[in-house]
Amino acid sequence: MSPTIVLFTQDLRVHDHPALTAAVDAAGTVLPLFVVDPRIVERSARNRCGYLSEALADLRAALRARGGDLVVREGDTIGHVRALAEETGADTVFVSAGVSRFAARREESLRRTGLSVRPFPGLTVVPPGGVTPASGDHYKVFTPYWRAWAEYGRRAVLPAPDGVRLPEGVDPGAVPDGLAEAGIATAAPDRLSGGEEAARARLASWLDRGLARYAEERDHLPGAATSHLSADLRFGCLSALEVAEAAEAARAGEGAEEFVRQLAWRDFHHQVTRAFPALPARDYRPRDREWREDPDAFDAWRRGVTGVPIVDAGMRQLLREGFMHNRARMITAAFLTRTLHVHWKAGADHFHAHLVDGDVADNYGNWQWVAGTGNDTRPNRAFNPLRQARRFDPEGDYVRRHVPELRGLPGRRALTPWREPEAPDGYPPPIADPGR
């Protein structure tokens, strides 16, 4: 029986991996493959490259523990798949189905080589296209999608395979040196470590210690009471389905329900991107917004020196951790698009250049939602950063944590935009009226 190639992409795990499990069940030997494409690495966030390096090492260890290995190549994915197919006699490629334009082109290019390509679910809880409205190919509004999503009959969570047998004579190759230092932007000093083992430990801790309080604390900025699993889901070191099932099984009441709802939001953006792959570049719903070029304001926003403390705190958390609390993401995005009137794509691209969890569907879908060009049914909703700060960081603890110039200020005084000459040393006056 000829071997089956399993092409890993955003699914760097052995637990609940439908493509890997199907290959082990169907073939005598399996060739797990990951191709490091320099063209992708060069335009990826350095933080994601660092996480990826650790995730690949962890995946290799997990496969070796089961008698197999991870074959790593560097260069063009299609060329390496074709070469390995010729070397081993493989005629089939199993892959987890993606939703981006790049994923669709990759799948089509593989088919043009003459190989049989079988896409499998595995990147979301409900496969994109698994639920559709009576009219149209995808849901454009979240609430009806959520109702259909909740009723969808999910597949079973799959255990990790007991054994994986690699074809004889295949050189597994090495993860390229310097991958952790590759990519754009600077590396965040406090980035979470990557890989399935670390991800599963984070999941276990979250289910045990954080999930029950999630509903009432998730927007509380100082508490950081979110799961911090977004990067693990983005790289597929955790199965979104397994996470949803585990959360529901934990019987954590409203905490579990609200958390699973956020997983449905993630799926929602994936099904939108599948139907509208231009999401990272074009308005999903054109609104005739008037955008303006303001390089100085945009630079101040990027560096977290806008003079609006809650905005600066979020932007500095991004630079420090390669992560930002979701509430802070909304506040900072709204300030850029609604107060400064800078185009949403500029902000989304900046986020994508730094976020460890930077995912095309989620990042650009959420930015368009905030900017009013996406799936929000209230595109002109008010989003005042000062009111947001008073509500979600009432004593200024989140601001003081991330803006050292303001650490000596008591209570709510840390939330106030300061005018000269009263501004604390080293902290700028606001570049725009945050109340607008």
Secondary structure in CASP SS format (residue, H / E / C, confidence):
PFRMAT SS
TARGET T0000
AUTHOR 0000-0000-0000
METHOD secondary structure of the structure
MODEL  1
M C 1.00
S C 1.00
P C 1.00
T E 1.00
I E 1.00
V E 1.00
L E 1.00
F C 1.00
T C 1.00
Q C 1.00
D C 1.00
L C 1.00
R C 1.00
V C 1.00
H C 1.00
D C 1.00
H C 1.00
P H 1.00
A H 1.00
L H 1.00
T H 1.00
A H 1.00
A H 1.00
V H 1.00
D H 1.00
A H 1.00
A C 1.00
G C 1.00
T C 1.00
V E 1.00
L E 1.00
P E 1.00
L E 1.00
F E 1.00
V E 1.00
V E 1.00
D C 1.00
P H 1.00
R H 1.00
I H 1.00
V H 1.00
E H 1.00
R C 1.00
S C 1.00
A E 1.00
R H 1.00
N H 1.00
R H 1.00
C H 1.00
G H 1.00
Y H 1.00
L H 1.00
S H 1.00
E H 1.00
A H 1.00
L H 1.00
A H 1.00
D H 1.00
L H 1.00
R H 1.00
A H 1.00
A H 1.00
L H 1.00
R H 1.00
A C 1.00
R C 1.00
G C 1.00
G C 1.00
D C 1.00
L C 1.00
V E 1.00
V E 1.00
R E 1.00
E E 1.00
G C 1.00
D C 1.00
T H 1.00
I H 1.00
G H 1.00
H H 1.00
V H 1.00
R H 1.00
A H 1.00
L H 1.00
A H 1.00
E H 1.00
E H 1.00
T H 1.00
G C 1.00
A C 1.00
D C 1.00
T E 1.00
V E 1.00
F E 1.00
V E 1.00
S E 1.00
A C 1.00
G C 1.00
V C 1.00
S C 1.00
R H 1.00
F H 1.00
A H 1.00
A H 1.00
R H 1.00
R H 1.00
E H 1.00
E H 1.00
S H 1.00
L H 1.00
R H 1.00
R H 1.00
T C 1.00
G C 1.00
L C 1.00
S E 1.00
V E 1.00
R E 1.00
P E 1.00
F E 1.00
P C 1.00
G C 1.00
L C 1.00
T C 1.00
V C 1.00
V C 1.00
P C 1.00
P C 1.00
G C 1.00
G C 1.00
V C 1.00
T C 1.00
P C 1.00
A C 1.00
S C 1.00
G C 1.00
D C 1.00
H C 1.00
Y C 1.00
K C 1.00
V C 1.00
F H 1.00
T H 1.00
P H 1.00
Y H 1.00
W H 1.00
R H 1.00
A H 1.00
W H 1.00
A H 1.00
E H 1.00
Y C 1.00
G C 1.00
R C 1.00
R C 1.00
A C 1.00
V C 1.00
L C 1.00
P C 1.00
A C 1.00
P C 1.00
D C 1.00
G C 1.00
V C 1.00
R C 1.00
L C 1.00
P C 1.00
E C 1.00
G C 1.00
V C 1.00
D C 1.00
P C 1.00
G C 1.00
A C 1.00
V C 1.00
P C 1.00
D C 1.00
G C 1.00
L H 1.00
A H 1.00
E H 1.00
A C 1.00
G C 1.00
I E 1.00
A C 1.00
T C 1.00
A C 1.00
A C 1.00
P C 1.00
D C 1.00
R C 1.00
L C 1.00
S C 1.00
G C 1.00
G C 1.00
E H 1.00
E H 1.00
A H 1.00
A H 1.00
R H 1.00
A H 1.00
R H 1.00
L H 1.00
A H 1.00
S H 1.00
W H 1.00
L H 1.00
D H 1.00
R H 1.00
G C 1.00
L H 1.00
A H 1.00
R H 1.00
Y H 1.00
A H 1.00
E H 1.00
E H 1.00
R C 1.00
D C 1.00
H C 1.00
L C 1.00
P C 1.00
G C 1.00
A C 1.00
A C 1.00
T C 1.00
S C 1.00
H C 1.00
L C 1.00
S H 1.00
A H 1.00
D H 1.00
L H 1.00
R H 1.00
F C 1.00
G C 1.00
C C 1.00
L C 1.00
S C 1.00
A H 1.00
L H 1.00
E H 1.00
V H 1.00
A H 1.00
E H 1.00
A H 1.00
A H 1.00
E H 1.00
A H 1.00
A C 1.00
R C 1.00
A C 1.00
G C 1.00
E H 1.00
G H 1.00
A H 1.00
E H 1.00
E H 1.00
F H 1.00
V H 1.00
R H 1.00
Q H 1.00
L H 1.00
A H 1.00
W H 1.00
R H 1.00
D H 1.00
F H 1.00
H H 1.00
H H 1.00
Q H 1.00
V H 1.00
T H 1.00
R H 1.00
A H 1.00
F C 1.00
P C 1.00
A C 1.00
L C 1.00
P C 1.00
A C 1.00
R C 1.00
D C 1.00
Y C 1.00
R C 1.00
P C 1.00
R C 1.00
D C 1.00
R C 1.00
E C 1.00
W C 1.00
R C 1.00
E C 1.00
D C 1.00
P H 1.00
D H 1.00
A H 1.00
F H 1.00
D H 1.00
A H 1.00
W H 1.00
R H 1.00
R H 1.00
G C 1.00
V C 1.00
T C 1.00
G C 1.00
V C 1.00
P H 1.00
I H 1.00
V H 1.00
D H 1.00
A H 1.00
G H 1.00
M H 1.00
R H 1.00
Q H 1.00
L H 1.00
L H 1.00
R H 1.00
E H 1.00
G C 1.00
F C 1.00
M C 1.00
H C 1.00
N H 1.00
R H 1.00
A H 1.00
R H 1.00
M H 1.00
I H 1.00
T H 1.00
A H 1.00
A H 1.00
F H 1.00
L H 1.00
T H 1.00
R H 1.00
T H 1.00
L C 1.00
H C 1.00
V C 1.00
H C 1.00
W H 1.00
K H 1.00
A H 1.00
G H 1.00
A H 1.00
D H 1.00
H H 1.00
F H 1.00
H H 1.00
A H 1.00
H H 1.00
L C 1.00
V C 1.00
D C 1.00
G C 1.00
D C 1.00
V H 1.00
A H 1.00
D H 1.00
N H 1.00
Y H 1.00
G H 1.00
N H 1.00
W H 1.00
Q H 1.00
W H 1.00
V H 1.00
A H 1.00
G C 1.00
T C 1.00
G C 1.00
N C 1.00
D C 1.00
T C 1.00
R C 1.00
P C 1.00
N C 1.00
R C 1.00
A C 1.00
F C 1.00
N C 1.00
P H 1.00
L H 1.00
R H 1.00
Q H 1.00
A H 1.00
R H 1.00
R H 1.00
F H 1.00
D C 1.00
P C 1.00
E C 1.00
G C 1.00
D H 1.00
Y H 1.00
V H 1.00
R H 1.00
R H 1.00
H H 1.00
V C 1.00
P H 1.00
E H 1.00
L H 1.00
R C 1.00
G C 1.00
L C 1.00
P C 1.00
G H 1.00
R H 1.00
R H 1.00
A H 1.00
L H 1.00
T C 1.00
P C 1.00
W C 1.00
R C 1.00
E C 1.00
P C 1.00
E C 1.00
A C 1.00
P C 1.00
D C 1.00
G C 1.00
Y C 1.00
P C 1.00
P C 1.00
P C 1.00
I C 1.00
A C 1.00
D C 1.00
P C 1.00
G C 1.00
R C 1.00
END
